[in-house]
Amino acid sequence: MPIYEYRCKACGDTFEVIQKFGDAPLRECRRCPGELEKLLSRAAFVLRGGGWYSDGYSRSKGSSDGDKKDKKDGAGDARAD
């Protein structure tokens, strides 16, 4: 479940709440009867494991298997004879 962050417009209290996607947004502050606003926060995004980086993006340019084949066959040769 996602964590949402709210701030009270009256007292300035800021807090986080775990809610389901389908839950209605909170309207009233827990400390005072003030109105709440939902804040936009940066998401925590972490890439772990082998994944996309080790499978294709970590190689230097021109080192993929397709490039090796083209060089071997002479198809990648730009010279005109």
Number of C-alpha atoms within 10 A of each C-alpha: 7 10 12 17 16 21 18 21 14 13 14 12 15 15 13 12 11 10 14 12 10 6 7 8 14 15 14 14 21 13 10 11 12 17 16 22 17 15 13 9 9 6 8 5 6 5 8 8 7 8 9 11 12 10 9 11 9 9 11 8 8 10 10 11 8 10 13 13 12 12 12 11 9 11 10 12 10 7 6 4 3
